[in-house]
């Protein structure tokens, strides 16, 4: 599936499609969110690709969290509480 095709699907299904991480040119989605949505809506999605994309997202999130300063980390935790 091309980026253009995904964008067309996202535009057509804006109410239910996952929000873009970055709205712009181009818009960017988390791959795991987009693949999960596609699978839930009847599109053929390779299970291994979905699993790898979810693992990559978790790993990237963990790496970014480690880079936060202790003060910033406490601020974010208080916002999510």
QUIMO-V108660 format. One record per backbone hydrogen bond with DSSP energy under -0.5 kcal/mol. CO is the residue of the C=O (numbers start at 1). NH is the residue of the N-H. E is the energy in kcal/mol with one decimal. If there is no record, write none. Layout:
BEGIN
co,nh,e
CO,NH,E
CO,NH,E
END
This chain:
BEGIN
co,nh,e
2,6,-2.3
3,7,-2.5
4,8,-2.1
5,9,-2.3
6,10,-2.7
7,11,-2.5
8,12,-2.4
9,13,-1.9
11,14,-1.0
13,16,-1.5
13,17,-2.7
22,24,-0.7
22,28,-2.3
24,26,-0.6
28,21,-2.8
28,22,-1.7
30,34,-2.2
31,35,-3.0
32,36,-2.2
33,37,-2.3
34,38,-2.6
35,39,-2.6
36,40,-2.4
37,41,-1.3
38,43,-2.6
39,42,-1.4
43,45,-0.6
46,50,-2.2
47,51,-2.5
48,52,-2.7
49,53,-2.4
50,54,-2.0
51,55,-2.3
52,56,-2.7
53,57,-2.0
54,58,-2.2
55,59,-2.6
56,60,-2.8
57,61,-2.4
58,62,-2.4
59,63,-2.4
60,64,-2.3
61,65,-2.4
62,66,-1.9
63,67,-1.0
64,68,-0.6
65,68,-0.9
69,73,-2.5
70,74,-2.1
71,75,-2.1
72,76,-2.4
73,77,-2.3
74,78,-2.2
75,79,-1.7
76,80,-1.7
77,81,-0.8
END
